[in-house]
Amino acid sequence: MRKRLSYRRAKKGIAEQYSISITQDIVRSLGITESNRTIDLYYDRATKRVIIRKVEE
């Protein structure tokens, strides 16, 4: 699946922001719910990959 990042310019000296939307199927398969949305986000510099993992609480 190929996606394009959304971009928000910096306002009042606050850093610019990039975001991406993911499908509901991915959210469900990760076990993310409205009340339990904590994830680990990891960037691997060697492979240039972003990894999202659900935090087990």
Residue frames as qw, qx, qy, qz and C-alpha x, y, z in Angstrom:
[[0.000, 0.892, 0.453, 0.000, 0.00, 0.00, 0.00],
 [0.431, 0.186, 0.012, 0.883, 1.51, 3.32, -1.04],
 [0.182, -0.861, -0.447, 0.161, 0.52, 6.46, 0.89],
 [0.325, 0.568, -0.042, 0.755, 1.39, 10.14, 0.78],
 [0.362, -0.354, -0.536, 0.675, 2.13, 12.04, 4.00],
 [0.045, -0.912, -0.345, -0.218, -0.05, 14.99, 4.96],
 [0.498, 0.112, -0.209, 0.834, 1.87, 18.16, 5.82],
 [0.230, -0.912, -0.338, -0.020, 1.06, 20.96, 8.25],
 [0.386, 0.634, -0.200, 0.639, 3.22, 24.10, 8.29],
 [0.438, -0.210, -0.535, 0.691, 4.83, 25.40, 11.45],
 [0.183, -0.811, -0.312, -0.459, 2.70, 27.93, 13.34],
 [0.389, -0.871, 0.134, -0.268, 4.01, 30.39, 15.93],
 [0.021, 0.693, -0.700, 0.169, 7.42, 28.73, 16.03],
 [0.767, -0.154, 0.579, -0.230, 6.03, 25.24, 16.67],
 [0.238, -0.287, 0.828, 0.419, 7.53, 22.49, 14.49],
 [0.582, 0.216, -0.423, -0.661, 5.92, 21.40, 11.26],
 [0.627, -0.080, 0.711, -0.307, 3.98, 18.14, 11.33],
 [0.403, 0.218, -0.743, -0.487, 3.62, 15.19, 9.00],
 [0.607, -0.027, 0.640, -0.471, 0.91, 12.57, 9.32],
 [0.278, 0.109, -0.840, -0.453, -0.48, 9.52, 7.57],
 [0.752, -0.073, 0.195, -0.625, -3.87, 7.82, 7.67],
 [0.007, 0.186, -0.979, -0.088, -4.04, 4.07, 8.02],
 [0.533, -0.190, -0.585, -0.581, -6.96, 1.84, 7.13],
 [0.685, -0.393, 0.239, -0.565, -9.50, 0.57, 9.60],
 [0.963, 0.056, -0.261, -0.027, -8.45, -3.01, 8.79],
 [0.530, 0.387, -0.511, 0.556, -4.91, -2.26, 10.00],
 [0.280, -0.469, 0.381, -0.746, -6.22, -0.60, 13.17],
 [0.878, -0.222, 0.032, -0.423, -8.44, -3.58, 13.94],
 [0.903, 0.170, -0.360, 0.158, -5.70, -6.14, 13.25],
 [0.301, 0.436, -0.524, 0.667, -3.41, -4.28, 15.68],
 [0.450, -0.482, -0.716, 0.229, -6.14, -4.49, 18.33],
 [0.098, 0.029, -0.175, 0.979, -6.47, -0.73, 18.69],
 [0.129, -0.685, -0.715, -0.057, -9.72, 0.44, 20.25],
 [0.040, -0.827, -0.132, -0.544, -11.12, 3.86, 21.12],
 [0.595, -0.784, 0.087, -0.154, -10.20, 3.35, 24.78],
 [0.756, -0.423, 0.387, 0.316, -6.85, 1.62, 24.16],
 [0.610, 0.789, 0.025, 0.065, -4.82, 3.44, 21.49],
 [0.335, -0.807, 0.449, 0.185, -1.27, 3.32, 22.86],
 [0.904, 0.403, -0.026, 0.142, 1.34, 2.24, 20.31],
 [0.546, -0.546, 0.344, 0.535, 5.11, 2.07, 20.01],
 [0.596, 0.803, -0.002, -0.019, 6.50, 3.88, 16.97],
 [0.670, -0.458, 0.403, 0.424, 9.99, 2.85, 15.94],
 [0.533, 0.812, -0.187, -0.150, 12.18, 4.17, 13.14],
 [0.854, -0.179, 0.331, 0.358, 14.94, 1.87, 11.88],
 [0.094, 0.855, -0.278, -0.428, 17.59, 4.13, 10.33],
 [0.348, -0.323, 0.800, 0.366, 19.48, 1.22, 8.75],
 [0.287, 0.313, 0.857, 0.294, 16.51, 0.03, 6.69],
 [0.150, 0.012, -0.111, -0.982, 14.61, 3.37, 6.63],
 [0.392, -0.391, -0.768, -0.322, 11.42, 1.75, 7.91],
 [0.363, -0.315, 0.333, -0.811, 8.79, 2.94, 10.36],
 [0.394, -0.163, -0.905, 0.001, 7.36, 0.19, 12.55],
 [0.484, -0.373, 0.128, -0.782, 4.10, 0.53, 14.51],
 [0.409, -0.091, -0.897, 0.138, 3.38, -1.92, 17.32],
 [0.561, -0.631, -0.259, -0.469, 0.45, -2.09, 19.69],
 [0.000, -0.423, 0.691, -0.586, 1.42, -1.73, 23.36],
 [0.623, -0.333, -0.700, -0.102, 0.11, -4.60, 25.47],
 [0.187, -0.509, 0.362, -0.758, -1.15, -3.17, 28.74]]
